[in-house]
Amino acid sequence: TMWFAEDADLAGQWNGYDGCAPPWNDSIPHRYTFTVYALGIDQLDLAGGFTRTEMDDALEGHVLASSSITGTYTQNPRLL
């Protein structure tokens, strides 16, 4: 995450999800979709720092089932 790259205590490579953080003054609520997968294997063959494309490729042929949920979020008090 680039916003804390200059902080010595937080420096390093950060991969993954940082949480919902739309701009506080955005004019529309943001949509976030979370998906879980049931796999037919114990783990995917992925190295640290993998990309979404690499994950999708590794999932190919191993997904038994999946489910998604979508929610909306805003920090703009005018939209609450």
Rosetta blueprint (number, residue, H / E / L):
1 T L
2 M H
3 W H
4 F H
5 A L
6 E L
7 D L
8 A L
9 D L
10 L L
11 A L
12 G L
13 Q L
14 W L
15 N L
16 G L
17 Y L
18 D L
19 G L
20 C L
21 A L
22 P L
23 P L
24 W L
25 N L
26 D L
27 S L
28 I L
29 P L
30 H E
31 R E
32 Y E
33 T E
34 F E
35 T E
36 V E
37 Y E
38 A E
39 L E
40 G L
41 I L
42 D L
43 Q L
44 L L
45 D L
46 L L
47 A L
48 G L
49 G L
50 F L
51 T L
52 R H
53 T H
54 E H
55 M H
56 D H
57 D H
58 A H
59 L H
60 E L
61 G L
62 H L
63 V E
64 L E
65 A E
66 S E
67 S E
68 S E
69 I E
70 T E
71 G E
72 T E
73 Y E
74 T L
75 Q L
76 N L
77 P H
78 R H
79 L H
80 L L
